[in-house]
């Protein structure tokens, strides 16, 4: 069916369908076209056919005559007309359809037959001439009748639309609800119809300043006029008859930048207001022509191109006023300010990459249009890649110096989102980082489309088109072969009709995907839309999937956008999936994207924007793309046209249910597919002129975003025979003007020659873009694709198997007598597959592998907890205390015992161990290792460590580390094990060889520097007896750690 209505307000500006309009000056619905009148036309047409049939015997060749054969082709239409006449509808629908069929046959085009082959004796003219005239009469009569019936039908529809709009306006008024249009209309009506309100407003506001006036809604213009008019005219309701008080109204606007017709911005309104404020009316006009943004060479082309393209047609196009650059070029300042030296600058200027150049890139490309877009995308990616590699210079806005361009200095501007997919592929193929800026632009990307397809399928299981789109999306990745196999097995794409037991089983990717959609569909009842999106992203691992993208940050940002928008809608009272899906549909339906967010500050990426989103911004380097696009016509859209002379009357926004106020001049016209009112054609022609005029203004706005370099992508189709019937594309128009015979000797746009900007040292993209583009041209071998898929599936299974193994190990887990994390090594690490984000009590658990001989030998839980807590407190104190003086050791021990992070029953267990803990701290601090560490001046305590070794992450905490004078590193691990003498300490240290070797192995992997020793300091012995591994012994325990790590992860031991 036709898409949602778009109204045309005289100037062709599509209206918001929520805006009510006083569409009809009559309050009664138009009467239907009389069926009797239609019957009369059918009889007349049949009578004319009968008259033609009476002349057929005069054809000398009989049925072999070309005209006779043509007339025989109308026989089905005659039978249809006879049937409709004999079986009439009460409303004349059948008769009208029969006439419509006749119109589509183009009866008047039957010009075959030769007069010499017909007998004209006794007639005043040749039968061929008579038959042709009668066929033309039939065609004209049928066309007029069908057109009048369609006109009548549309006007009846408009009447009911008007009534519906008024009822909705009354409902909103009664409910105290307003739309933005309501605010405008009610404010205008309040000022127009209430003299006292207007007087008070006039007294309250002395001056009114309106910026960007070229984008002003006509209603806003009326409001401004009522606020600034002479208060003595408070009873005058026609804004045109009001006189502005001198000095009250100040407007700033550039009609060349009027690009918001979809918001009802109107050049005609601007011109009308402009004339009313002319000097002859007491106004003062100042033209601002100086441009502070672009360099002169860029503006030279802008002035030349748009000085010709902007004709100044009244009510349609702005009059062009040339711009004057504040700065002619950057060459003069380059040598003085460029930070890398004058030689580089002179060479850069010689290679013509200094600021201040307009470039042209691209030529005629053979059809189809998809080839034009692919070629343009390929050249775009190559050009950006080489701009960065060749070091094009731009003016830095902060330092005012020249510097080489970065990706973030480049912006790609598009008039529409058409061709976005090609551009993304071209940029990706050349490794150019990019970011789409603007809601609609991001919503048009593959990631968002896939996600919305999934959400639509979750919301509405009866939408099988959405379900198939979800299955083929990256979230479920079902191939066409999978879908075909599912259908061949009598499967349906409705997860409600398949038993759940049959969905997730059987090994079918489609069945598993449908089971997932079904589960999300059921769970959505108790979830908000945002939670459903997050659940879908989590279940289908969309976050991890983005890391397969060349720009994972950009891909994940797009997924987050959907979640963020779901929350925003929920806060606005629209919490359902349907609300979210409809919001994105509405966003993509918009004719222009005006939403724009600046990129994140640390992101060096090319910006991809629509012209509407870029308005008011500036960029050092701008690419203009999509210049070969043609303006779309109304097609099957619904358009409602209001006469231009009523553009500022109450027909605009009269949605409050008030009395109609029309001047009776002109009729409302409409179009809906093949249906249109009788006067619509004239408005359609005007609409084409207005669309073309706005397209030129869009090009102007885009071109004037460039500061230093402007690159015109002129890839275009070869001219066709029908091109003369429509306006040329921007690419054709620009290329023709640049190539004209009277063009300046110095070209306004320099040809973008690859060799001019690509020195030998330029890097080559990892994958040539042309190879990627060529793949689009080839269908490929089916068997080869199937074999590739099977190989991919095998690799995938293997990758999942490897990834499923435990990939993180702590040194304590490598202990020879390791039993559980509770019996840790005292090195401050825990056996966890993923290190925790926040330390909890288990992270503070240290070790005592032996028992205290003074305590009960029973293996009670309290005894183990008490011993572990003592070890933890010793490590906490050694981390915080001054190891040289041990100052405040008593206070620190007390504070650590009372640490609130420790459970109350644990604090109670160790309250009596303060003196023992102090002794352990003093012994450890007096060890020779600590003395050497203090002497070195470069030591680290409780140092977190993580390193990947042989595909396994070793994660832990080093108690004490210092750098020796020779640059090597020495590691110490404090042990609170109860040992009786040095021999027992040596034996106990053997249990810690693998953890100690793991620390050394990980530290060398991270720092790239050698570890000279690993020491274990036993605090239970006087002066902290130390067992040290160095030299060959150190290398041995490192190998032990490596072998033990590989054993734990089922890897071959080296």
Secondary structure, 3 states (H helix, E strand, C coil): CCCCEEEECCCCCEECCCCCCCCCCCCCCCCCCCHHHHHHHHHHHHHHHHHHHHHHHHECCHHHCHHHHHHHCCHHHHHHHHHHHHCCCCCCHHHHHHHHHHHHCCHHHCCCCCHHHECCCCCCCCHHHHHHHHHHHHHHHHHHHHHHHHHHHHHHHHHHHHHHHHHHHHHHHHHCCCCHHHHHHHHHHHHHHCHHHHHHHHHHCCCEEECCHHHCEHHHHHHHHHHHECHHHCCCCCHHHCCECCCCEEECCCHHHCCCHHHCECHHHHHHHHHHCCHHHCCCCCCCCEECCCCHHHHHHHHHHHHHHCECCCCCCCECCCCEECCCCCHHHHHHHCCCCHHHHHHHHHCCCCCCEEEEECCEECCCHHHHHHHHHHHHHHHHHHHHHHCCEEECCCCCCEEECCHHHEEEEECCCCCHHHHHHHHHHCCCCEEECCHHHHHCCHHHHHHHHHHHHHHCCCCHHHHHHHHHCCCCCCCHHHHHHHHHCCCCCCCCCCCHHHHCCCCCHHHHHHHHHHHHHHHHHHCCHHHHHHHHHHHCCHHHHHHHCCCHHHHHHHHHHHHHHHHHHHHCCCCCHHHHHHHHHHHHHCCCCCCCCCCCCCCCCEEEEEHHHHCCCCEEEEEEECCCCCCCCCCCCEEEECCHHHCCCCCCCCCCCCCCCCCCCCCCEEEECCEECCCHHHHHHHHHHHHHHHHHHHHHHHHCCEEEEEEEECCEECCCHHHHHCCCCHHHHHHHHHCCCCCCCCCCCEECCHHHHCCCCCCCCCCCHHHHHHHHHCCCCHHHHHHHHHHHHHHHHHHHHHHHCCCEECHHHHCCCCCCHHHCCCCCCCCCCCCCCCCCHHHHCCCCCCCCCCCCCCCCHHHHHHHHHHHHHHHHHHHHCCCCCCCCHHHHHHHHHCCCCCCHHHHHHHHHHHHHHHHHHHHHHCCHHHHHHHHHCCEEEEEEEEEEECCEEEEEEEEEEEECCCCCEEEEEEECCCCCCHHHHHHHHHCCHHHHHHHHHHHHHHHCCCEEEEEEEECCCCCCEEEEEECHHHHHHHHHHHHHHHHHCCCCCC
